[in-house]
Amino acid sequence: MRFTFLLLFGLLTWTACTSSTSAPDPTHAAERYVPPSIQPTAAPAVTATPAQAPQAIQATPTGVTTSRRTFNIFGYHAWWMKDAWRDYDFDMLDKVFYFELRVAADGSFEDTYGYPYDWSALRQKARGTRTPYVPTLVMIEAPEKFEQLFGNEAAVVRLIENTMAMVRASDADGLHLDFELFGPVNPLVRDRYTAFVQRLRAELNVYRAGSQLSMFFPAFEHTNAFNEPVLTQLMDHVVVQGYDMHWLTAPTAGPISPLTGWNGANWRNIVDRFVAMGVPRSKILMTVAYYGYEWPTETGEVGSATRGQGKAITYAPISAARLPNIQTNSLDQSARHGLRRDPTSDTPYYAYQGEDGWYQGWFEDAQSLTAKYDFIEREQLGGIAIFPLGYDQGKLANALQKPY
């Protein structure tokens, strides 16, 4: 059986104001497989808490001193968010990933969305605040395209040359890799991809001492598409999928990023998988979703079956000029319909009856994120990577501060 993380590229699109190219659905994972032992298809036996008024964002009480969380805080700037980076708190960020350089099967780029030259102001801002800034190399495809690329040495050489040209042109501080597949690949191609990453590592070492290489890894992977034990050793940071335990086309509604519970599809088990693989805890960064999903559901109860594909929602309102096709946000919806919490995962959600039936929206808020950040510190992990920056309009920043 499969647990489908079916998200980005081709599910929902909209016209970006700064590009004639349609933007991908603003989530960040490909179709993945989860071992049957942690298949979250059945709803846990829980009772939903009654609807409440939405929680206000709490200011730090007078006289209470706060400090920034001690772990690494990375964030993805998605190209479709345009100049939202001007509002980012760069002093809070330890690294910015520019998302994305989309890779073609012949080793060229299908699109860079103006990188690097259209993003020179972003690069200057990062440089001025001493925030490392790196491009993200992306291929989220069916295995055939991946095999076409890495089965062709000339295409691999072309991709390495094109990638390093982009790194140099943007004076980048390293590189981030995000190759995600829909299924298993030929073992020979799998080995060639590992060799490709090793060659990139060597190229970065020549380019600049201290250049960092990181890579996005799926939460659960048993297709054997990647040689994870070797690849994780090559990385300065292992960026792990921490979201989409319930995904856009999921058969049931529920938390996107449960810390515990939900039949094992949770942060606790994800971290245990990478620690068991031998990845040092200090290398592991868990991805944090600043988006959510609203699904049409059969009922308003926790774990209800869905009636169809959901839609992505932001945490806070985003102007239509910036994000025209996502105009539903969790703050307004929970204020309108009442905020509820799943007692198993302490995840916020709302539920309401529309003209054609029930709907549920699940997301993260300051309370659920604070619990996750406390977990990061207790487990002595490397930190977090936020996807995407700007979907909260700065309203989730308080969770990144800790009173003492």
C-alpha positions as CSV (number, residue, x, y, z in Angstrom):
1,M,0.0,0.0,0.0
2,R,1.1,3.6,-0.6
3,F,1.1,6.8,1.3
4,T,1.0,9.5,-1.3
5,F,2.7,12.8,-0.7
6,L,1.3,14.2,-3.9
7,L,1.9,17.9,-3.9
8,L,3.9,20.1,-6.1
9,F,4.2,20.7,-9.8
10,G,1.1,20.3,-11.9
11,L,-1.7,19.8,-9.3
12,L,-2.7,23.5,-8.9
13,T,-1.2,26.4,-10.8
14,W,-1.6,30.1,-11.1
15,T,-0.2,32.9,-13.1
16,A,2.7,34.6,-11.4
17,C,2.7,38.3,-11.8
18,T,6.4,38.5,-12.6
19,S,6.6,35.5,-14.9
20,S,4.6,34.1,-17.8
21,T,5.2,30.6,-16.3
22,S,2.6,29.1,-14.0
23,A,3.7,28.5,-10.5
24,P,3.6,25.1,-8.8
25,D,1.3,24.3,-6.0
26,P,3.0,25.9,-3.0
27,T,3.9,22.8,-1.1
28,H,7.1,20.9,-1.2
29,A,7.2,17.1,-1.6
30,A,6.7,14.5,-4.2
31,E,4.7,11.2,-4.1
32,R,6.3,9.0,-1.5
33,Y,5.9,5.6,0.0
34,V,5.6,4.8,3.7
35,P,6.1,1.4,5.2
36,P,2.7,-0.3,5.8
37,S,3.4,-0.5,9.6
38,I,2.9,3.3,9.8
39,Q,0.3,3.7,7.1
40,P,-2.0,6.5,8.5
41,T,-5.2,5.5,6.7
42,A,-7.3,4.8,9.7
43,A,-8.3,7.6,12.0
44,P,-7.1,7.3,15.6
45,A,-9.7,6.9,18.3
46,V,-9.9,10.5,19.6
47,T,-12.5,13.0,20.5
48,A,-12.5,16.4,18.9
49,T,-12.3,19.4,21.3
50,P,-15.2,21.8,21.0
51,A,-14.8,24.8,18.7
52,Q,-13.3,27.8,20.4
53,A,-12.6,31.4,19.5
54,P,-9.3,31.7,17.7
55,Q,-6.3,32.3,19.8
56,A,-4.8,35.7,19.6
57,I,-1.1,36.0,18.9
58,Q,0.5,36.5,22.3
59,A,2.9,39.3,22.8
60,T,5.8,38.7,25.2
61,P,4.7,39.6,28.7
62,T,6.3,42.7,30.2
63,G,9.4,41.9,32.1
64,V,9.9,38.5,30.5
65,T,13.2,38.2,28.6
66,T,13.3,36.1,25.4
67,S,16.1,34.8,23.3
68,R,16.2,33.3,19.9
69,R,16.0,29.5,19.7
70,T,19.5,28.1,19.7
71,F,19.0,25.7,16.7
72,N,19.5,26.5,13.0
73,I,16.6,28.3,11.4
74,F,16.7,27.9,7.6
75,G,13.9,29.1,5.2
76,Y,12.9,28.6,1.6
77,H,12.1,31.7,-0.4
78,A,9.8,30.4,-3.2
79,W,10.1,32.4,-6.4
80,W,6.4,32.9,-6.6
81,M,6.5,34.9,-3.4
82,K,8.3,37.6,-5.4
83,D,9.6,40.4,-3.2
84,A,8.1,39.1,0.1
85,W,11.7,38.6,1.2
86,R,11.8,42.4,1.9
87,D,9.7,41.7,5.0
88,Y,11.7,38.7,6.3
89,D,13.6,39.0,9.5
90,F,17.1,38.0,8.2
91,D,18.5,38.4,11.7
92,M,16.4,35.4,12.6
93,L,17.5,33.3,9.6
94,D,20.7,31.2,9.5
95,K,20.3,30.4,5.8
96,V,17.9,31.2,2.9
97,F,17.3,28.6,0.2
98,Y,16.3,30.2,-3.1
99,F,13.6,27.9,-4.5
100,E,14.0,26.8,-7.4
101,L,16.3,25.9,-10.3
102,R,14.2,23.3,-12.1
103,V,16.3,20.6,-13.8
104,A,15.6,19.2,-17.2
105,A,16.4,15.7,-18.4
106,D,19.2,16.9,-20.6
107,G,21.1,18.6,-17.8
108,S,19.9,22.1,-18.6
109,F,17.4,24.1,-16.6
110,E,13.8,24.1,-17.5
111,D,13.4,27.3,-15.6
112,T,15.4,29.4,-13.1
113,Y,12.6,32.0,-12.6
114,G,15.0,34.8,-13.1
115,Y,17.9,33.4,-11.0
116,P,20.4,34.8,-10.4
117,Y,20.2,38.3,-11.9
118,D,16.5,39.1,-11.2
119,W,17.2,38.2,-7.5
120,S,20.4,40.3,-7.0
121,A,18.6,42.5,-4.5
122,L,17.7,39.5,-2.4
123,R,21.3,38.3,-2.6
124,Q,22.5,41.7,-1.5
125,K,20.2,41.7,1.4
126,A,21.4,38.3,2.5
127,R,25.0,39.4,2.1
128,G,24.4,42.6,4.1
129,T,23.0,40.6,7.0
130,R,25.6,37.8,6.7
131,T,22.9,35.3,6.0
132,P,24.1,32.4,3.8
133,Y,22.2,32.2,0.6
134,V,22.0,29.1,-1.7
135,P,20.0,28.0,-4.7
136,T,18.0,24.8,-4.7
137,L,18.4,22.3,-7.5
138,V,15.0,20.7,-8.1
139,M,13.7,17.7,-9.9
140,I,10.3,16.3,-8.7
141,E,9.3,13.8,-11.4
142,A,8.4,10.3,-12.3
143,P,11.5,7.9,-12.3
144,E,11.7,8.0,-16.2
145,K,13.0,11.5,-16.3
146,F,15.4,10.9,-13.5
147,E,16.8,7.8,-15.2
148,Q,17.0,9.7,-18.5
149,L,19.2,12.3,-16.9
150,F,21.5,10.2,-14.7
151,G,21.7,7.4,-17.3
152,N,23.4,9.9,-19.6
153,E,27.0,11.0,-18.7
154,A,26.9,13.9,-21.0
155,A,23.7,15.2,-19.4
156,V,25.3,14.8,-15.9
157,V,28.4,16.7,-16.9
158,R,26.2,19.4,-18.4
159,L,24.1,19.7,-15.1
160,I,27.3,19.9,-13.0
161,E,28.7,22.7,-15.2
162,N,25.4,24.6,-15.3
163,T,24.9,24.3,-11.6
164,M,28.3,25.5,-10.7
165,A,27.9,28.4,-13.2
166,M,24.8,29.4,-11.3
167,V,26.5,29.1,-7.9
168,R,29.4,31.3,-9.1
169,A,27.2,33.9,-10.8
170,S,25.2,34.4,-7.6
171,D,28.2,34.2,-5.3
172,A,26.2,31.5,-3.5
173,D,27.4,30.1,-0.2
174,G,26.7,26.5,-1.3
175,L,24.0,24.4,-2.8
176,H,20.7,22.7,-1.8
177,L,19.4,19.6,-3.6
178,D,15.8,18.5,-3.9
179,F,15.4,15.5,-6.1
180,E,12.2,13.7,-5.4
181,L,10.7,10.7,-7.2
182,F,7.4,8.9,-7.6
183,G,8.9,5.4,-7.4
184,P,11.9,3.2,-7.6
185,V,14.7,3.6,-10.1
186,N,17.2,1.3,-11.8
187,P,20.0,0.5,-9.3
188,L,22.7,1.6,-11.8
189,V,21.0,5.0,-12.1
190,R,20.7,5.2,-8.4
191,D,24.5,4.7,-8.1
192,R,25.1,7.3,-10.8
193,Y,23.1,9.8,-8.8
194,T,25.2,9.1,-5.7
195,A,28.3,9.7,-7.9
196,F,26.8,13.0,-9.2
197,V,26.3,14.2,-5.6
198,Q,29.9,13.2,-4.7
199,R,31.2,15.2,-7.8
200,L,29.1,18.2,-6.7
201,R,30.6,18.0,-3.3
202,A,34.1,18.1,-4.7
203,E,33.2,21.0,-7.0
204,L,31.9,23.0,-4.1
205,N,35.1,22.4,-2.1
206,V,37.1,23.8,-5.0
207,Y,34.7,26.7,-5.5
208,R,35.0,28.0,-2.0
209,A,36.3,26.7,1.3
210,G,33.4,26.2,3.7
211,S,30.7,25.9,1.0
212,Q,27.8,23.9,2.4
213,L,25.9,21.2,0.7
214,S,22.5,20.1,1.9
215,M,19.7,17.9,0.6
216,F,16.0,17.3,1.2
217,F,15.1,13.7,2.2
218,P,11.7,12.1,2.3
219,A,10.2,11.3,5.7
220,F,9.8,7.7,4.9
221,E,11.4,5.9,1.9
222,H,11.4,2.2,1.1
223,T,11.5,2.4,-2.7
224,N,15.3,2.4,-2.4
225,A,15.5,5.2,-4.9
226,F,18.4,6.8,-3.1
227,N,21.4,5.5,-1.3
228,E,20.5,7.5,1.8
229,P,23.3,6.2,4.1
230,V,25.9,7.4,1.7
231,L,24.2,10.6,0.7
232,T,23.6,11.7,4.3
233,Q,27.3,11.4,5.0
234,L,28.1,13.8,2.1
235,M,25.8,16.5,3.5
236,D,26.5,19.4,5.9
237,H,22.7,19.4,6.7
238,V,20.1,16.7,6.1
239,V,16.8,18.5,5.6
240,V,14.0,16.0,6.4
241,Q,10.4,16.2,5.3
242,G,8.4,16.9,8.3
243,Y,5.0,17.6,6.7
244,D,2.3,16.1,4.6
245,M,1.5,13.2,6.8
246,H,-1.9,14.1,5.4
247,W,-1.6,15.4,1.9
248,L,-3.5,17.2,-0.8
249,T,-5.3,14.1,-2.1
250,A,-5.4,12.2,1.2
251,P,-8.3,9.8,1.8
252,T,-8.7,11.3,5.3
253,A,-8.3,14.8,6.8
254,G,-5.9,15.3,9.6
255,P,-2.7,17.0,10.9
256,I,0.0,17.7,8.3
257,S,2.8,17.5,10.8
258,P,1.9,15.5,13.9
259,L,4.6,15.3,16.5
260,T,3.2,12.1,17.9
261,G,0.4,9.7,17.3
262,W,-1.5,9.1,14.1
263,N,-0.4,5.5,13.6
264,G,3.3,6.3,13.5
265,A,3.3,8.9,10.8
266,N,4.8,11.6,13.0
267,W,8.0,13.5,13.8
268,R,9.1,11.1,16.5
269,N,9.3,8.2,14.1
270,I,10.8,10.2,11.3
271,V,13.6,11.4,13.5
272,D,14.2,7.8,14.8
273,R,14.5,6.6,11.2
274,F,17.4,9.0,10.4
275,V,19.1,8.5,13.8
276,A,19.0,4.7,13.2
277,M,20.6,5.4,9.8
278,G,23.6,6.9,11.6
279,V,22.9,10.5,10.8
280,P,24.3,12.8,13.5
281,R,21.4,14.6,15.3
282,S,23.2,17.9,14.8
283,K,22.8,17.4,11.0
284,I,19.1,16.8,11.0
285,L,16.8,19.8,10.2
286,M,13.0,19.1,10.2
287,T,11.0,21.0,7.6
288,V,8.2,23.1,9.0
289,A,5.0,23.9,7.0
290,Y,3.7,27.5,7.0
291,Y,0.9,26.3,4.8
292,G,-2.1,24.0,5.5
293,Y,-4.9,22.2,3.7
294,E,-8.6,22.5,3.6
295,W,-10.4,19.4,2.5
296,P,-14.1,18.6,1.7
297,T,-14.9,15.9,4.3
298,E,-17.7,13.5,5.1
299,T,-18.1,14.9,8.6
300,G,-16.7,17.4,11.0
301,E,-15.0,14.8,13.2
302,V,-11.3,14.2,13.5
303,G,-10.1,11.7,10.9
304,S,-13.1,12.0,8.7
305,A,-12.9,10.7,5.2
306,T,-12.4,13.3,2.5
307,R,-14.9,13.9,-0.4
308,G,-12.2,15.0,-2.8
309,Q,-8.9,16.8,-3.3
310,G,-8.1,19.5,-0.8
311,K,-6.7,22.9,-1.5
312,A,-3.6,24.7,0.0
313,I,-4.1,27.5,2.5
314,T,-1.7,30.0,3.9
315,Y,-1.5,30.7,7.6
316,A,-2.1,34.5,7.3
317,P,-3.8,36.5,4.6
318,I,-1.7,37.1,1.5
319,S,-2.6,39.8,-1.0
320,A,-4.1,38.6,-4.3
321,A,-1.5,40.6,-6.1
322,R,1.2,38.3,-4.7
323,L,-0.6,35.0,-4.4
324,P,-3.8,35.2,-6.6
325,N,-4.8,31.5,-6.4
326,I,-4.5,31.0,-2.7
327,Q,-6.8,33.4,-0.9
328,T,-8.0,31.1,1.9
329,N,-6.0,31.4,5.2
330,S,-6.3,29.6,8.5
331,L,-6.5,32.8,10.6
332,D,-9.6,34.0,8.9
333,Q,-11.2,30.6,8.6
334,S,-10.6,29.7,12.3
335,A,-11.9,33.1,13.4
336,R,-15.1,32.5,11.3
337,H,-15.7,28.9,12.2
338,G,-14.0,28.4,15.5
339,L,-10.6,27.0,16.4
340,R,-10.4,23.3,17.4
341,R,-7.4,21.2,18.5
342,D,-6.7,17.5,17.9
343,P,-5.9,16.1,21.4
344,T,-3.6,13.5,20.0
345,S,-1.2,15.8,18.1
346,D,-2.2,19.2,19.6
347,T,-2.7,20.4,16.0
348,P,-5.1,23.2,15.3
349,Y,-7.9,22.8,12.8
350,Y,-11.4,24.2,11.9
351,A,-14.5,22.5,10.6
352,Y,-17.7,23.9,9.1
353,Q,-20.6,22.9,6.9
354,G,-20.8,24.5,3.5
355,E,-23.7,24.3,1.0
356,D,-22.4,20.9,-0.3
357,G,-21.2,19.4,3.0
358,W,-18.5,19.5,5.6
359,Y,-15.0,21.0,5.3
360,Q,-12.0,20.8,7.5
361,G,-8.8,22.9,7.5
362,W,-5.6,21.8,9.2
363,F,-2.5,23.9,9.8
364,E,0.2,24.8,12.2
365,D,0.0,27.7,14.7
366,A,2.3,29.1,17.4
367,Q,1.2,26.5,20.0
368,S,1.8,23.5,17.8
369,L,5.1,24.9,16.5
370,T,6.3,25.7,20.0
371,A,5.9,22.0,20.9
372,K,7.9,21.0,17.8
373,Y,10.6,23.5,18.5
374,D,10.9,22.3,22.1
375,F,11.2,18.7,20.6
376,I,14.0,19.9,18.4
377,E,15.9,21.2,21.4
378,R,15.2,18.2,23.6
379,E,16.4,15.9,20.8
380,Q,19.4,18.1,20.1
381,L,18.6,18.2,16.4
382,G,20.2,20.7,14.0
383,G,17.1,22.8,13.6
384,I,14.3,23.6,11.1
385,A,13.7,24.6,7.5
386,I,10.6,26.7,7.0
387,F,8.6,26.2,3.8
388,P,7.7,28.6,2.5
389,L,8.8,31.9,4.1
390,G,6.2,34.6,4.0
391,Y,3.0,32.5,4.3
392,D,2.6,33.6,7.9
393,Q,3.2,37.3,7.3
394,G,5.6,37.2,10.3
395,K,2.8,36.1,12.7
396,L,4.5,32.8,13.6
397,A,7.9,34.4,14.6
398,N,7.1,34.5,18.3
399,A,7.3,30.7,18.4
400,L,11.0,31.1,17.4
401,Q,11.6,33.1,20.6
402,K,12.0,31.4,24.0
403,P,11.5,33.0,27.4
404,Y,14.1,32.6,30.1
